[in-house]
Amino acid sequence: MTAIDGVIAAGQTWKEYWQVDGNNADGFIATKDGSLLIAQNDNSTVVRMDMKGKITPVYTGLNTSGSLSMNAKGALFVANRGFNPSIEQLAPKKTVLANKYNDDPMDCIGGVLNDITADSKGGVYFTMAGLWYADPKGKVSRYGQNLNTNGIVLSADEKRLWVTNGPTLAGFDVQPDGSLTNQKEFAKLEGGGNGDGSAFDAQGRLYVTSNPGVQVISPEGKYLGLIPTPRGIITVTFGGKDRKTMFVVARDNATNKDWILGIPTIAQGP
């Protein structure tokens, strides 16, 4: 492991925390105590993993749950990817935020409901063959041009939003009503492959998963380096009690297995 200034020390190695059969570790988030909430696509369940790798079911009976996001006020949302996909709020109470676009089921959009990121107003940005926003009343609007989207992340101050666009990151300015303006290419990824899951740290650096590993981008859009991974990965977050453990989900489609891997960092998650 090569050092990246302020991000990770040289010589650090990945630790395996959990292995599971099927597509059962996807979009995950860290909770206040440092444990992880993990969406299980095949099991339609959200589970909690503590720092010892112990798994506890938290929410069951979902609809092919694929990605999680918690906003600044503690509201937890999940992307349900099954037939009649939806953005559902799980806490503080269970309710469907959005499942229609122009009065038609969201299936009509096409593509797969991928990743989500929630704002403090009660709305949720999501990727599904493009970039979308479900406002606090559930109205869904589309934003951006010529986008090949997957991962998505909202800045801590909720003034900027970034979305993976193939081998680049597209950036947007967020308006007070949640709408998006000023699309621009924010950064280019290195080493081949398209970006997938995204996260940021307390200093505003961005972390994007890709074929070679986790790519690190400065707040100004400069490529800072790569944290290589032993397997192909699909998403990333910071967890642990001090938020100084980077976790990734590794996926092997050939064996249909998922892994949760973690590595100590200098950088601290938000």
Helices and strands as residue ranges (DSSP letters): E 15-21, E 28-30, E 36-40, E 45-49, E 55-59, E 65-70, E 76-80, E 86-91, E 95-98, E 100-101, E 104-105, G 106-109, E 116-118, E 124-127, E 131-134, E 140-143, E 149-154, E 160-165, E 168-174, E 180-188, E 198-200, E 206-209, E 213-217, E 223-228, E 233-239, E 245-252, E 257-264
